[in-house]
Amino acid sequence: MSAATNIINVAKTSYTVAVMAILGVFAFVSSILIAWPALAYLASKLFV
């Protein structure tokens, strides 16, 4: 494999990792925001 092919493969890999990390953070924040009312309701019933 040539050096140019290695550079292209590294660029593709880092782009894929970056996109997956951004989507993972978005999914995590979305799940917290969606579940927040239910968690608040359960906490209020548990502690009051």
ABEGO torsion letter per residue (X at the ends): XBAAAAAAAAAAAAAAAAAAAAAAAAAAAAAAAAAAAAAAAAAAAAAX
